[in-house]
Amino acid sequence: MAWRILTVAAIIEDEYGVTPTDLTGAVFFDVMTREAASPYQGDTVEVERVKSGFGSNKQVNVAPHTTRQIRTPYAGSGTAGVPPSFWPLLLCTGHSEEIDLTEGSESVTYAPVSNNFHSVSLLWWGDNDELQVLPGVRGTVTRTTDAKAMPYFEFNLTGLYQQPYREAPPAGATKAPQAEELPVNKQNSTFTFFGYEARMQSWSFDMGGQVEHRNLVGYEGVHITDRRASGQVNIEAPRIQDFNIYEKVESHSGTTVAPVTFTQGKTAGNIVEQQCPRVQLSNLQETEVQGFRHFTMDTRLLPAASGDGDYLWVFR
């Protein structure tokens, strides 16, 4: 079977872990790469026996489930106010969605939440029309934005296990609107770092979601039980008179918290802006890039005093 032949769709579940019987609402979306995740895994125990000779014991999967890794373009739909094609994945990784159709300022905003999580059923067609349905999917997400490279989201998803079977994708199914991603560079990207227009080499993001598969007597489900968003940034070292990085990163006599904003794209419909209102820096290290002195720092994305609000993605 061919590795690169793949069709993926997701549908929001009305009832957790129950795949809707009407799949007309399934959203087909672009996948950049398929990573080597597991269609069948779980916690295992041995069936212990005393034997008349050496040898292994049987092993039993006591909590079967499935994991998938999906990379999608870090890009908008192509039309302001229309969600990107992978919007169901943003919802099932612990985010809310707000669509603003105000003329001239159309946007779609995704914000992290701490309860009332959505779930999706993931429909995964491989070669030869082999379909695996994953109900009850939830997960966590990372974002990679390196200079002179293509940016992407990576979703790490966990769902309830079901055995694959043969079934073709729905006839006439088309992918949701999706613009192409743009390279991270001077032409397409801007980065505002503690009020300073930093020369960014890279800035990674990790939602830091803790995802737990629970299998108990009378219950099975996947839950997001925590979120600790963080990342790592690499910038060209600024002159101290232009931007005193030491004042920002020191914490021995008090901490400094300030906004960081990364905007990718400049054409309406394909602008993605990540806003992080309260970022703390730590672990300052010197590095060398192309013969220039750079600083690498950890970024801790702190929530608002009222909870959540540690970051926003605004597609506009």
Order of alpha helices (4+ residues) and beta strands (2+ residues): beta-beta-beta-beta-beta-beta-alpha-beta-beta-beta-beta-beta-beta-beta-beta-beta-beta-beta-beta-alpha-beta-beta-beta-beta
